[in-house]
Amino acid sequence: MKKFFCFAGHALDPRTGRGTGAHAGDYDEAKLAIELRNSIVDNIRSNSECVSFQVIKDDDYERLPDLSRRIMSLVSTHDLLLDIHWNAAADTRATGIEAYIPSRYSKTELRLAADLVEGLGKILKLPLRGVTEGRRGVKLEHHSQHPQLAMMRPNCENVFK
């Protein structure tokens, strides 16, 4: 059975309830990512077409090193992994959606990333940033602000949103 790993990209601090990711105004990246992750997971679990998936999500307080170790012990090449992040910027004109896939990507990763950002772009009415193989809103890992994205390391199909 395929496994679908869906993670909110940043954990909450158990002492403060504040997220470990970006903050802008009243927005907390971790809380927004948890909300989107829960919506995606609930939708998949209630969709009878997805019964072939075992859905695995992170704990809201699970730190990246612990999560990475757990994933490496559970993942196989045919599984799917989605790691959700939000961006913050001081410039209110900065807006848009993108998904990152490995620099050496599969057609599945490209399709999943493109479908994800297209749907979110329509719902949130935001532009899509970047293009890979004609698919708007999809960028390669090496185009991110980090040299490597931690959750791209498991040997499975990866999408970093």
Stockholm file with secondary structure:
# STOCKHOLM 1.0

chainA/1-161         MKKFFCFAGHALDPRTGRGTGAHAGDYDEAKLAIELRNSIVDNIRSNSECVSFQVIKDDDYERLPDLSRRIMSLVSTHDLLLDIHWNAAADTRATGIEAYIPSRYSKTELRLAADLVEGLGKILKLPLRGVTEGRRGVKLEHHSQHPQLAMMRPNCENVFK
#=GR chainA/1-161 SS CEEEEEEESSCBCTTTCCBSSCEETTEEHHHHHHHHHHHHHHHHHHCGGGTTEEEEECCTTCCHHHHHHHHHHHCCTTCEEEEECCCCCSSTTCCCBCEEECSSCCHHHHHHHHHHHHHHHHHHTCCBCCEETTEETEEEGGGSSSSSCGGGCSSSEEEEC
#=GC SS_cons         CEEEEEEESSCBCTTTCCBSSCEETTEEHHHHHHHHHHHHHHHHHHCGGGTTEEEEECCTTCCHHHHHHHHHHHCCTTCEEEEECCCCCSSTTCCCBCEEECSSCCHHHHHHHHHHHHHHHHHHTCCBCCEETTEETEEEGGGSSSSSCGGGCSSSEEEEC
//
